[in-house]
Structures are given as C-alpha cells and as structure tokens.
Amino acid sequence: MAIDLEDIKRKIIDWARFKVAIRKVYIYGEMANPEHNTNSALELCLVIDDQPYIDSYALWIRYGSVWKRELGDILKLDIPLQIELLDIERNQTPAISGRFDLGNLLAYDKNINF
C-alpha cells in the first residue's frame, strides 16, 4: 500500500499546531526521499523550542513518548513510527545522524501559516 505523504503532512500539521513547544516536524530517511521504494517506517524528527524554565531535552524526555502515541493514533499507519529529537541549535542529532541526509521533508513549521 502506498503511503500518502500529503495526507501525513496534513495530519502532522493539525496535531503540531496545538503543541506550543513544537517548532518544526521533519519526515526524514527513506520515506522523505522521492525515490524510496519501501515503506519500512515513517521517521519523524521534532525541533522543540526551549520553554521558560525547561529546555528542549527535558521536554523531549517528558513528552516524547506521549507525542509518539498521539501521532500513532492520528496517523493510523501499518508501518512502524519512529520519532526523534532534532537539536539544530546544539548541532546534536545522535539518533538520526546520517539518516537525515538520506532525505528530509519539512512537514510542519510553526512560523509558516498553513
């Protein structure tokens, strides 16, 4: 079954626009590459804004599993869903290093009017 990336992006936008801390959501890896031919997993990475009195890592630790569950319920995919933190400011992306370079697609940016 083909994955409809536009439908996935719309659902991500609807979810993320109510999350104050979420600045951006990227689809990355094979799924973001237009030449991909497998639906092995949907890989998402989140860029999180630091909030007053709490930084992005603390927010990730607190809410990462909740956000993954929420996205899984919304997206309803037959393939695994992986989400990771992308820390652009600190240039630390250990969980996704290399895979982000396979391809990435901006699915949500809170500074852009959708």
N, C-alpha and C positions, 0 to 999 in steps of 0.2 A: 504494500500500500504506500502510495506517495505521500510525503509529508508536505503540507501546505504552509510554507514559511510565512506568507502574508497573514494567514489566519492565526498562526502562532504569535506573530508580532502584534496583531490587534489585541489578542488576549493578554499578552505581556503588558502592553500599554494600559489597558483597562485595570490591570492589577497594580502596576507600579505607580500610577498617578496618585494613588491614595497612601503611598508609603513615603513619608517625609524624608527619610534617610536615604532612599534610593535615588542616586543621581543619574545613572545610566545602567542599561542592561544590554549586554552583547550576546549574540549567538556566535559561538566560535567552534573551531575544529572542522571536521569533515562536513558537518551539516551546513556551515556557512560558506563552503566552497561550492561555487556553481557547478563544478564538475563532479561533485560527490555522487557516488552510485550506491551507497549503503545507508541504511537508516539504523546504524548501530546504537546511537544515543543522541539525545539532544543535550548539548553542553551550553550552559549559560554562565556568564560571569557578571557579577554585580559590582558597580562602582558605588561606594557608600560614602556619603558626606559625614564628616565628624559632626557630632551634635554637642551642644553645651554640656560639659562635664563628662562626656563619654566619646571615645574615639571609634573609628570605623571597625577596628578589630574587636573591641568589646561588643559593639552592635552585632557583628557577624557571629560571635560566639553565642550571644543571647538569642538572636533571631534567625540564624542561618537555617536551622532545621525546620523552623516554623514556616519560613518563606518557601523552602523546598516542598513541604507538604501542601501549602496553599497553591503553588504553581502546578504541582502534580494533579491536584483536584480540578483546577481550572483547565489545564491543557488536555487532560484525558488522553494520553498517548499510549501506544502499545510498545514503546521503546523506553529504555532507561532514561531518566532525567538526572543530570548532574549540574549542580550549581557551585560556583566558587567565588571567592572574593578577588577582585582585581584592584590592587592598590597602586594607582597611577602616580600619586604624589611621592610615594616612598620607593617607587620602581621595584616593588616586591610582589612577584606573582609566582611563587614556587609551585603551586598546584597545577598551573596551566602553562608554565614556560614551554615554549616550543609549539604547543597545540594552538595557541592563539595565532601564531604565524602561519598555520595551515590555511587560515581564513577567518575573518571575523566580520560580523554584520551588526551594525547598531540597530537594536530593536526598540530602544526607548532612551530618550534624553529629556530630563525634566525641564531643560532650558529651551526646548523646542515646542512650539504649540502644535499639538496633534489635533 
